[in-house]
Amino acid sequence: MTMRKVAQRIPFTPSKTQAALLERCFGDRRFAYNQQVEAFNAYDRETNPKPEYPNVTGMKSANGWLKDSPIPSNALSNAIMDFRKARSAYFRKAQYEKHRPRFASRNDSIQSFRNTMPIRRMNGNRYPLSKKLGSVRIRKRDRLRYPIESLSSWTVKRENRTYYLVLLFDVDIQPKTRAESRIGIDLGVKNLLTLSTGEKIDYPNRLRRLEKDVKREQRKLSHRTKGSNNYRRQKAIVAKAYARLRHYRDNLQHQLSHRLIEENQFIGMETLMVRNMTRKARKRLDADGRPMRNGQSRKRAMNRSMLRDGWSGLVDKLSYKAEWYGRTLVQVDRFYPSSKLCHDCGHKYKELVLSEREWTCENCHIRHDRDVNAALNIRDEAIRISQENQ
């Protein structure tokens, strides 16, 4: 039996008293996190090589008001653990200053705190958070998908002005019935996915409309005076527009990944390095040292399309669902020339450029759709890799 972590997010509306208590919990969690960041920033190789990070007991002793906080005690410990993860990620990545842990702010659009010692019972249709925080009403449409006895933690989150209770369960997920189909997937800019079956999948038009909403609200924000009340109100509107876009895209990716896992036993994909693919175009200089045209605007548009489509999120969802449900997901090497190889005879068309959506093989004279041909080659290469590793 293999236990998996599965989350369920439930929106709820707190009372005024409960909302005030939750806001205080958010603030106390920020305080515990920021104490760690402050100690981290005090590091100096010569004068302070080993900064002292305060623990929960020390913070409560130094700040008496923290003892009377409605926040669960282990939520403060979880804030310290969150900082340690952020610090580890900072040292693991090469671009240090870019990923340096920063202070949490009350103006952040997302606020949360986590309790890893939850109550495992329901009071009718209400879930009790704690004695101080009261309970949360769970509506019929949001009824629990898993037994309350398997609950491992809960998180209360406020995203913009909406409150969510996120429940994390330990669940034994059984593999799905074996399927016979094997496919290759080519990720692209023109189409989100091209399958080796010839099917091309893209996001619905609504996603583009949501993107336009974000751009429109961002333009309005640029006309506001920074720090003014109008600026803060418009910033909240921008955050809400971003949230709608993010949730819609995330939901589409879940539906698409579920369908692909349900229908196919074997899936082959490319190994993507999105960070490298979305770098700025290199500067080009002529013989006199003057800048030349380097396709910067076109590269910028392509980068924006890659980031907008959220390739990494889709690959992550396919990866963990394949592991859960007994499917095989194999990623081929990122330097494998899937688009340039003729799937019928194996001839390599070295002169292929990005603007060519179709090409004819010089050897066997078969005409190929660039993306479908790439998906077929990815499928065959993934099958070969899988057989070698058996």
C-alpha positions in Angstrom: 0.0 0.0 0.0 1.4 3.4 -1.1 0.1 6.5 0.6 -0.1 9.7 -1.4 -0.6 13.3 -0.2 -3.8 14.7 -1.8 -5.2 18.2 -1.1 -8.7 19.6 -1.3 -9.4 23.3 -1.3 -12.6 24.5 0.2 -13.8 28.2 0.0 -15.5 29.6 3.1 -16.8 32.8 4.5 -15.7 33.6 8.1 -17.7 35.7 10.5 -16.3 39.2 11.3 -14.9 37.9 14.6 -13.4 34.8 13.0 -12.0 36.9 10.1 -10.3 39.2 12.7 -8.8 36.2 14.5 -7.5 34.7 11.2 -5.9 38.0 10.2 -4.1 38.0 13.5 -2.9 34.5 12.8 -1.6 35.6 9.4 0.3 38.4 11.1 1.8 36.1 13.8 2.9 33.7 11.1 4.5 36.5 9.2 6.3 37.7 12.4 7.8 34.2 13.0 8.9 34.0 9.4 10.4 37.5 9.3 12.3 36.9 12.5 14.2 34.1 10.6 14.8 36.4 7.6 16.1 39.1 9.9 18.6 36.7 11.5 19.6 35.5 8.0 20.2 39.0 6.8 22.5 39.6 9.8 25.0 37.1 8.5 28.5 38.4 8.0 31.5 36.2 7.2 33.7 38.0 9.7 31.6 39.5 12.5 28.6 37.1 12.5 29.4 33.8 10.6 26.8 31.8 12.5 23.6 33.9 13.1 21.3 32.8 15.9 17.9 31.9 14.6 15.1 32.4 17.2 12.9 29.4 18.0 9.2 29.4 19.0 10.0 29.4 22.7 12.4 32.2 22.4 10.0 34.3 20.4 7.2 33.8 22.9 9.5 34.7 25.8 10.6 37.9 24.1 7.2 38.9 22.9 4.5 38.3 25.5 1.6 39.1 23.1 2.6 36.0 21.1 1.6 33.7 24.0 -2.0 34.9 23.8 -2.2 34.5 20.0 -5.0 32.3 18.6 -2.6 30.7 16.1 -1.8 27.0 16.8 1.7 26.6 18.3 2.9 24.3 15.5 1.9 26.8 12.9 4.8 29.0 14.2 7.1 26.0 13.9 5.9 25.5 10.3 6.7 29.1 9.5 10.3 28.4 10.6 10.3 25.2 8.5 9.1 27.2 5.5 12.0 29.6 5.9 14.5 26.8 6.1 13.1 25.5 2.8 13.4 29.0 1.2 17.0 29.2 2.5 17.9 25.8 1.1 16.4 26.8 -2.3 18.4 30.0 -2.2 21.7 28.2 -1.8 20.7 25.5 -4.3 20.2 28.0 -7.1 22.9 29.9 -8.9 21.2 33.3 -9.1 21.6 34.1 -5.4 20.2 37.6 -5.1 17.2 36.8 -7.3 16.0 34.0 -5.0 17.0 35.4 -1.6 14.4 34.9 1.2 12.5 38.2 1.6 10.3 39.6 4.3 6.6 38.6 4.2 4.4 41.6 4.0 0.8 42.3 5.1 0.3 43.7 1.6 1.0 40.3 -0.1 -2.1 39.1 -2.0 -1.8 35.6 -0.5 -1.7 35.1 3.3 -1.7 31.7 5.1 -0.8 29.6 8.1 -0.6 25.8 8.4 -1.5 23.4 11.2 0.1 19.9 11.1 -1.8 18.6 14.2 -5.4 18.7 13.0 -8.6 17.6 14.7 -9.8 14.5 12.9 -13.6 14.8 13.3 -16.5 16.7 11.9 -19.3 18.4 13.8 -22.1 17.9 11.4 -21.3 20.0 8.3 -18.6 22.0 10.2 -14.9 21.4 10.6 -13.4 22.6 13.9 -10.1 24.4 13.4 -9.4 25.0 17.1 -11.1 26.2 20.3 -10.0 29.8 19.7 -10.6 29.9 15.9 -13.9 28.1 15.9 -15.2 26.0 13.0 -15.7 26.3 9.2 -18.9 25.4 7.5 -18.4 23.1 4.6 -21.2 23.3 1.9 -22.7 20.3 0.2 -20.9 21.0 -3.1 -17.6 21.0 -1.2 -18.1 17.9 0.8 -15.0 16.0 1.8 -13.6 13.6 -0.9 -11.7 11.5 1.6 -12.3 10.2 5.1 -11.6 12.8 7.8 -9.5 10.2 9.7 -6.9 10.4 6.9 -6.4 14.2 7.4 -2.7 15.0 8.0 -2.8 18.9 8.0 -4.9 21.9 7.1 -4.0 25.4 5.9 -6.1 28.5 6.1 -5.3 30.8 3.1 -6.6 34.2 2.1 -6.1 34.9 -1.6 -7.1 38.5 -2.3 -10.4 38.6 -0.4 -11.4 35.0 -0.6 -10.7 32.6 2.3 -9.9 28.9 1.7 -9.5 25.9 3.9 -7.0 23.5 2.3 -7.1 20.0 3.7 -4.3 17.6 3.1 -5.1 13.8 3.2 -3.0 10.7 3.3 -4.7 8.5 0.7 -4.1 5.1 -0.7 -4.6 5.6 -4.5 -5.0 2.4 -6.6 -3.5 2.1 -10.1 -5.9 2.5 -13.0 -6.9 -0.3 -15.3 -4.2 -0.9 -17.8 -4.6 0.9 -21.2 -3.0 -0.2 -24.5 -2.3 3.1 -26.1 1.2 4.6 -26.3 1.7 8.2 -27.4 4.3 10.9 -27.9 3.7 14.5 -27.0 5.4 17.5 -28.6 5.0 20.8 -26.7 4.9 23.9 -29.0 4.3 27.6 -29.2 1.7 27.5 -32.0 -0.2 24.6 -30.3 0.1 23.7 -26.7 0.3 20.0 -27.4 0.6 17.9 -30.5 0.0 14.2 -30.0 1.5 11.4 -32.1 -2.0 10.5 -33.1 -2.2 13.8 -35.1 -4.4 15.6 -32.6 -3.5 19.1 -31.7 -4.6 20.6 -28.4 -4.7 24.3 -27.4 -6.2 26.3 -24.6 -9.7 27.7 -25.1 -10.2 31.3 -26.2 -11.3 32.2 -22.7 -7.7 32.0 -21.5 -6.7 34.7 -24.0 -9.6 36.9 -22.7 -8.4 36.5 -19.1 -4.9 37.5 -20.2 -6.3 40.6 -21.8 -8.1 41.4 -18.6 -4.8 41.2 -16.7 -3.1 43.5 -19.2 -5.9 46.0 -19.0 -5.8 46.1 -15.2 -2.0 46.4 -15.3 -2.3 49.4 -17.6 -4.7 51.1 -15.2 -2.3 50.3 -12.3 0.6 52.0 -14.2 -1.5 55.3 -14.2 -2.0 55.3 -10.4 0.3 57.1 -8.0 2.3 54.5 -6.1 1.3 54.4 -2.4 -2.0 56.0 -2.8 -5.4 54.4 -1.9 -6.3 54.2 -5.6 -3.0 52.4 -6.2 -3.7 49.8 -3.5 -7.2 49.2 -4.7 -6.1 48.7 -8.3 -3.2 46.5 -7.1 -5.8 44.2 -5.5 -7.8 44.2 -8.7 -4.7 43.1 -10.7 -4.0 40.3 -8.1 -7.6 39.1 -8.5 -7.3 39.1 -12.3 -4.1 37.1 -12.1 -5.8 34.6 -9.7 -8.6 34.0 -12.1 -6.1 33.4 -14.9 -4.0 31.1 -12.8 -6.9 29.1 -11.5 -8.4 28.7 -14.9 -5.2 27.5 -16.5 -4.5 25.2 -13.6 -7.9 23.6 -13.9 -7.5 23.1 -17.6 -4.1 21.4 -17.0 -5.6 19.1 -14.5 -8.4 18.1 -16.9 -5.9 17.6 -19.8 -3.4 15.6 -17.7 -6.2 13.4 -16.3 -7.4 12.6 -19.8 -4.0 11.7 -21.1 -3.3 9.5 -18.1 -6.7 7.8 -18.4 -6.3 7.0 -22.1 -2.7 6.0 -22.4 -0.4 3.5 -20.7 2.8 5.0 -22.0 3.6 8.6 -22.6 6.8 10.0 -24.2 7.7 13.7 -23.8 10.6 16.1 -24.3 12.9 17.2 -21.5 12.3 21.0 -21.3 14.6 23.6 -19.9 12.1 26.5 -19.8 14.5 28.9 -18.1 17.1 28.4 -20.8 14.5 28.6 -23.6 13.1 31.9 -22.4 16.4 33.8 -22.1 16.8 37.1 -23.8 18.1 37.2 -27.4 21.9 37.8 -27.5 23.2 41.2 -28.6 24.7 41.4 -32.1 27.2 44.0 -33.1 28.5 44.9 -36.5 32.1 45.4 -37.5 32.0 49.0 -36.1 30.6 47.8 -32.8 27.1 49.1 -33.4 24.0 47.1 -32.4 22.3 45.0 -35.1 18.9 43.5 -35.4 18.8 40.3 -33.4 15.1 39.4 -33.4 14.6 40.6 -29.9 10.9 41.5 -30.2 10.1 38.2 -31.8 12.1 36.3 -29.2 10.3 38.3 -26.5 6.9 37.3 -27.9 7.9 33.6 -28.1 9.2 33.7 -24.5 5.9 35.2 -23.3 4.0 32.5 -25.1 6.1 29.7 -23.4 5.6 31.2 -20.0 1.9 31.8 -20.5 1.2 28.2 -21.5 2.7 26.9 -18.3 4.6 23.9 -19.7 6.3 23.1 -16.4 3.0 22.9 -14.6 1.5 20.5 -17.1 4.6 18.3 -17.1 4.6 18.1 -13.3 0.9 17.1 -13.2 1.5 14.4 -15.8 4.6 13.2 -13.9 2.9 12.7 -10.5 -0.3 11.3 -11.9 1.6 8.7 -14.0 3.3 7.6 -10.8 0.0 7.5 -8.9 -2.0 5.5 -11.5 0.6 3.0 -12.7 1.4 4.7 -16.0 4.9 5.1 -17.6 6.2 8.6 -18.4 9.5 8.8 -20.2 11.2 12.1 -21.2 13.7 12.1 -24.0 16.9 14.1 -24.1 16.4 17.8 -24.8 19.0 17.7 -27.6 17.2 14.9 -29.4 16.4 16.4 -32.9 12.7 15.2 -33.0 11.6 17.8 -35.5 14.4 17.3 -38.0 14.3 13.5 -38.2 12.0 11.9 -40.8 9.9 9.4 -39.0 9.6 7.2 -42.0 13.2 6.8 -43.1 15.3 8.5 -40.4 16.9 11.1 -42.7 17.9 14.3 -40.9 16.8 17.6 -42.4 19.5 19.9 -40.9 18.3 23.1 -42.6 14.9 23.1 -40.8 14.0 26.5 -39.4 11.3 27.5 -36.9 9.1 29.1 -39.6 8.7 25.9 -41.6 5.5 24.2 -40.2 5.7 21.5 -42.9 8.6 20.0 -44.8 9.3 17.3 -47.4 12.0 14.6 -46.7 14.8 14.8 -49.3 15.3 11.0 -49.1 11.9 9.4 -49.2 9.9 12.5 -50.4 7.2 12.1 -47.8 5.7 15.4 -46.6 5.6 15.9 -42.8 3.7 18.1 -40.4 6.5 19.4 -38.3 4.8 18.9 -34.9 3.2 15.5 -35.6 6.5 14.2 -37.0 8.2 15.4 -33.8 5.6 13.7 -31.6 6.0 10.4 -33.5 9.8 10.5 -33.1 9.5 11.4 -29.4 7.2 8.4 -28.9 9.6 6.0 -30.6 12.7 7.4 -28.8 10.9 7.2 -25.4 9.9 3.5 -26.1 13.6 2.8 -27.0 14.8 4.4 -23.8 12.2 2.5 -21.7 13.2 -0.9 -23.2 16.9 -0.2 -22.6 16.2 0.6 -18.9 14.3 -2.6 -18.3 
